[in-house]
């Protein structure tokens, strides 16, 4: 692996990479099948990913037809990394077993361990038969949609393929590792002005936000729309905020702290609601269900910020905690577009506000290849920017996932895999210099917050 890293840091040519020996094993962040019951009886909120995630030496897979083996310079943590680590809502091992029954090639995924992770930025090392668009030495990022496309259902929108899976969550050999196995149609060009860790943070959340908000398969946002964005400074919400602003919409950003509110304003949002400071409690503390009075108070606050307008689109991803309020506050004929459900996936809402006001609920799950490519293209052009606030070494992935689980992060949390240091991989410094304040916004905000106590302590 050291020879491979040396070659990558020297930006090796296709020929020199092809001559390098692929190691028989590599380090990967894994969960283990024999530990899938370790949190039995422990509430999901109290489960600790640091106990279940391991950095193990695992055998290197050989790319089959239509596949590529990628040296992973950096990856990132998504909420499905949390779900994998806490075995919630279900263990991922049944996914791997079900996939393994599909074919001889898929059987490789059904293992007693699961190498997780649904993002990467790295360099192609080997390609399998039938791969023509990519070659060893290509610097790439990967989106996480794995499809077979042997059914007609997926050919208008690959997310409708009955064999659609999320790589690194419902398949093995994911991106939180030194090497990763992907289908070649997951690959896209790495944005040349970004570092490895910045580029690695984009694939899942940027593509998800694009489909959910911009695509005709999602909400189909247009200029002038009022868009309510939950968790607007978080991993997916910060991209939704950027897309709303870039598309001429009016975002109303909902966050949970003054620091997160400041980030939204720095992104360009004018309307920001700190839900904790304003004390919104959509569920009664006595277990008596949801409180419509809080929905009404929330809706009135939105109209106060928008000059009397209700949201045309509600960008939903917290799920159970907020969904009733989301359905209520959407305007007549408006749209609630939803994914993820990080606070719980059994939603409750008052259907009278949906049917009598002809509102719509749209389910959105990641993105198809075209949508992911368009989202990546906007990053390449410097229109949409990464939101990395911190990077961890591979050995500390458990802590990185723990912080996402506890929602102590802002933006995205990256993981250095083969990259020995942060800040490597930039190939277009001129484009980077033009957008540097936007690229590093989340990093600077966190650095300022950490420096503030020290500054205050000075005589």
C-alpha positions, -999 to +999 in steps of 0.1 A: +000+000+000+029+024+006+041+019-030+006+028-042+004+059-020+038+071-031+027+067-067-005+085-061+012+114-044+035+117-074+004+117-097+015+084-113+007+077-150-017+050-161+013+027-171+031+031-138-001+024-118-009-006-139+025-021-131+020-017-093+010-048-074-024-046-058-021-056-021-039-087-010-055-069+019-063-033+029-077-014+059-114-007+061-139+005+086-162-024+093-191-036+114-191-073+122-220-097+118-214-115+151-218-081+169-251-071+152-270-077+185-246-057+207-270-028+213-300-050+219-323-031+243-303+001+241-323+031+227-310+042+193-300+077+206-278+061+233-259+036+210-222+044+206-207+039+171-172+039+187-180+005+202-192-012+169-169+003+143-135-014+137-106-007+114-098-041+101-075-057+075-098-073+049-091-091+016-089-070-016-117-078-041-110-081-078-131-059-100-155-079-121-173-068-153-183-032-152-164-025-119-135-005-108-111-007-078-103+027-065-076+039-041-095+060-016-077+092-006-106+104+015-142+096+024-169+112+046-195+103+071-232+102+062-262+094+083-263+059+068-228+054+084-246+060+117-273+036+109-248+009+099-228+015+131-258+013+155-276-014+136-307+008+134-333+007+120-320-027+110-287-044+107-272-041+072-262-078+070-296-089+057-290-065+028-257-082+020-272-116+022-301-107-001-277-091-026-254-122-024-282-145-036-285-125-068-255-138-087-220-153-084-205-118-086-228-104-060-221-133-036-187-116-028-207-090-008-222-115+016-194-116+042-191-118+080-180-081+080-193-051+062-169-025+049-191+006+051-191+041+036-210+058+007-185+085-004-150+086-018-125+107-037-096+088-051-077+073-080-087+044-102-063+015-098-079-013-119-110-017-141-129-049-149-140-062-183-162-038-202-151-006-186-141+019-212-148+054-197-123+051-169-087+040-167-060+036-140-048+071-128-081+089-133-089+111-103-126+104-094-154+108-069-181+082-066-218+086-061-235+059-041-262+045-065-256+008-074-280-005-100-282-036-123-305-022-150-316-056-162-353-046-156-371-021-178-383-003-147-350+016-142-344+029-176-364+061-173-351+067-138-325+044-124-338+048-088-368+028-100-346-002-108-358-030-085-322-039-080-312-004-069-290-003-038-269+022-019-232+013-022-215+010+011-248+006+030-266-021+011-235-034-006-200-042+007-166-027-001-176+008+008-156+041+008-145+044+045-114+024+036-080+025+018-096+007-013-131+005-026-150-015-052-175+004-072-195+000-104-179+021-131-211+040-137-208+054-101-177+074-111-175+111-119-145+134-124-130+148-092-134+186-090-099+198-097-099+228-074-108+208-043-087+188-018-093+151-014-113+155+017-135+183+002-142+163-029-150+132-009-177+150+011-199+158-018-212+127-035-241+116-014-254+148+001-249+171-028-266+147-052-294+140-028-301+177-023-301+182-061-327+156-068-348+164-038-350+201-045-341+209-081-348+179-102-382+173-119-381+139-100-381+160-067-397+193-059-388+210-092-379+243-074-383+274-095-372+310-091-391+329-065-402+298-045-401+300-007-383+269+006-383+258+042-351+239+049-347+219+081-312+215+094-301+241+070-264+242+080-260+204+082-247+178+058-276+178+034-293+211+045-263+233+036-265+220+000-302+227-001-296+262+011-270+267-016-293+253-043-322+275-032-300+307-033-283+297-066-318+290-081-334+323-072-355+309-044-360+323-010-348+299+017-361+299+053-334+281+072-342+262+104-313+254+126-306+245+163-279+270+175-268+306+170-236+294+154-255+274+128-277+304+122-246+325+115-234+300+089-267+302+071-265+339+070-230+337+057-242+314+029-266+343+020-299+333+036-318+362+052-346+342+070-333+320+097-351+303+126-332+290+156-358+264+167-341+258+201-338+295+210-374+300+200-385+269+219-405+250+194-418+217+208-439+199+182-445+169+205-461+172+239-436+162+267-463+141+284-466+117+255-499+132+244-489+134+207-482+164+186-492+200+195-510+218+167-506+251+186-469+248+180-474+242+143-495+274+142-468+293+161-441+280+137-462+289+107-468+324+120-430+328+124-424+317+089-449+342+075-433+370+097-400+363+079-415+360+044-439+389+043-469+367+048-460+338+025-461+301+034-435+277+019-439+265-016-416+237-007-406+221+026-372+203+024-377+174+049-352+150+063-355+150+101-387+129+098-408+120+128-400+150+149-409+176+123-431+160+097-464+171+112-453+207+113-439+204+077-473+192+063-491+220+082-469+249+072-466+241+034-487+265+014-520+254-003-509+233-033-474+232-019-449+203-017-432+184+011-402+165-003-387+140+021-358+117+026-337+101+054-359+105+085-330+109+109-353+115+140-375+085+132-392+070+101-428+065+115-442+099+106-475+113+119-494+143+104-529+156+102-541+145+068-568+172+067-541+198+060-528+177+032-559+167+013-581+197+019-553+220+008-542+198-021-506+195-009-482+169-021-457+146-004-428+134-026-404+107-015-368+113-027-340+088-024-304+098-034-302+106-071-298+089-105-265+090-124-276+120-145-287+140-114-255+131-096-234+141-126-252+175-129-247+181-091-210+173-095-207+195-126-220+225-106-192+219-080-167+216-108-178+250-121-175+266-086-213+272-083-218+249-054-192+244-026-182+218-001-192+221+036-165+202+054-159+214+089-135+188+101-115+158+089-106+127+110-080+100+102-093+066+093-084+052+127-108+077+143-138+071+121-157+058+152-154+093+168-164+110+135-196+088+133-203+095+169-202+132+164-227+130+135-249+107+155-249+133+184-254+162+159-224+181+173-211+187+138-218+214+112-218+207+075-198+175+066-173+154+085-146+140+063-122+110+068-087+108+055-081+073+042-049+071+021-042+108+021-016+114+047-026+150+054-053+175+047-051+200+019-037+176-008-051+169-043-057+205-056-050+206-094-066+239-103-053+265-077-065+294-098-102+283-096-097+275-059-084+309-052-114+326-067-138+306-044-116+300-014-138+319+012-168+299+001-149+266+000-135+271+035-165+288+051-174+259+075-138+253+084-133+290+093-165+291+113-154+261+135-119+275+138-132+309+150-155+292+175-127+271+189-104+301+191-129+324+208-124+310+244-087+313+241-090+349+228-113+357+257-088+343+282-060+366+271-052+395+295 
